[in-house]
Amino acid sequence: VRSDGAVRMLHTRGEAVVKRAPDQAWLSVATETRDVRAEEARRKSAEAATAVQAALKATGLAADSIRTTGFSLAPEMEWNNGRGTVKGYIVRNQIDVRVDDLSKLGAVIDAANATKSTTLTITGPRFALKDQDAAEAEALRAAVQSAMARAQAKAAGAKRTLGNIIRVEDQSGPRLQQP
């Protein structure tokens, strides 16, 4: 306690939760094609992925909301008496899709699924916030206000007043990154 009656040092912690409805969704759309020849499987896969992307663009999605994020070419093996022979090749293309207008989400899923020339897997949606930083900043402000209220209550309980803030620490964990 300082000579003026202020608390010299007081530790407290604040917490806050900010709830927001998601305003963005992410889907992963994967095409899979097979052929006995690797180059033919790759060609078919490129055609299928292009058709899926065209169908997605036709829903009005922004150009930067559709991107290829993965490609794989692997032999399809057939095993007999412990010996493997190449039966053909499997090619997978993965496309990530960001949907900024949630009212279009159903149409986007239907459009991706409309191309029947290939095996298709749709994973998602994963929901997110377009402005995650603003929500986190609001939560931090509320947490500091909570900590200040707790500190003031502690000081009042000790019949003291608060002086200047000496240090504020943030022990936040890793931030969620959007795909």
N, C-alpha and C positions, 0 to 999 in steps of 0.2 A: 504494500500500500504506500503510495506517495504521500508526501506531507500535506498535499491539498485534498487528500481523501480519495483520490482516484485509485482504481485497481491498477497495480503495476503490471501484472501479467495474468491473463485469463485465457484458457484454451476452451474452445467449443467447436462444435461441428454442426453443419447445416445440411439438410437434404431436401430435395424437391423432385417431384415427378410432374412432367408435362405430358398430357395425353393429346394426341392429334390423330384424326382419321387419315389413313393413307390417301395420297393423291397421285400415286404413280404405281405401276406394276411392271414386273419384269417376267418374261417367259424365255425358256430355252426350247428351241425347236431343233430337233436332230433328224437328219435324213440318213437312211441306210440303204445302200445298193450293193448288189452282188453280181459277179460275173466270173466266168472261168479265166478270163484274162484281166490282168491288173489294169492295163490302159483302158479297157472297155468299162470296167467297173468305175474307174475314175471319171471317165467321160459321162456315163449315166448319172453319176453322183453330181457332177457339175450342172447338168441339165436339171436335175431334180431340185437342187439348192437354188438355182436361178428361178425356177418356177415358183418355189415357195416365197422367195424374196419379192417377186413380182406380185404375187397374191397379197402379201403383207403390205406392200407399197400402195396397192389399189384401195386399201382401207383408209388412206389418208395419213398414214404415219409419216413423220418427218424422216428425211433421208438419213440423218445421223442416229435414228433410233433403231436401225436394223444393221447388225454387223456380224460377220462371220468370226467366231471365236475359237473354232477348233476344226481340225481335219485329221483323219487317220485312215491309213491303208494297211490292211493286215491280211495275211493268208488265212483261208478257212481250211483247217486241217481235218483229215479223216484218218482215224486211227484203226489199225487192224493188226492184231498180234504184236502190239507194242511198236509198230512201225507207222510213222506218219507220212501221209502223202498230201500234197496240196490239192484240194478239191476245187478251189476257186479263191476269189478275193472279195473282201468286204471293205467298203469305203463308207465312212461316216463324216458328215459335215454338221457342225453345230452352229446355229445362228442364235444370237441373243437379241431379244426384242424388248424395247422400252415403250411402254404405253403411258403417255402423259394425260390422256383423257380416259378416265376409267369407264365412261359410258360406252367406249368403243371396245372394251376388253373382250366381250363375247364375240363381236364381229371379227376381231383379230384372231382369236382362237379358231373360229370357223373358217376363216380365210386360209390359215396355215394348214388346216386339216383338209381343205378342199382339193389339194393336189394329190391325186391317187396314183401317181406314177412311181411311187417309192414307199418303202416302209418309213413311217414317221413316228417320232416320239415327241410329245409336248410335255414339258416339265414346268410346273408353276401354277399359278402366278405366285411371285414373291412380291409382297407389297412394301412400299417405301414412301418416304417423304421427299418431295422435290427440293425443299429447303431444310435439310437436316440441321444445318449450322444454326439457323434462326431458332429452331426448337431447342437445341442444346444451349444456346446463349440465354434463352428465356429460363431454362431450368437452372443454369448457373446463377443468374440474377436472383431467382427465387431462393436458391440454396444459401446464398450469401445473406439475403434478408432474414432467412430462418436462423442462420448462425448469429446474426446481430441481435435478433430478438432473444435468443437463448442467452447470449452474453449479457445483454441488458438485464434480463431476469436474474441471472446469477449475481451480477453486481448489486442489484437492488436488494436481493436476499442477504447480501453481506453488508448492506447499508453503505454502499460505495457507489461511485460513478465511473463510467468508462472514460478512458483517455483516448489518445490517438491509436489507430490500428498500427501495430508494428509489423505484422506479417500475415499474409493470407496464403494458404497452401491449397493446391488442387491435387487430389489423389485419384483423379479419374483414370479409368482403365482405357484400353485401346478403343478407338472410335470405329463405328461401323462404316465400312466403305461400300459404296454402291458398285455394282458390277460395271 
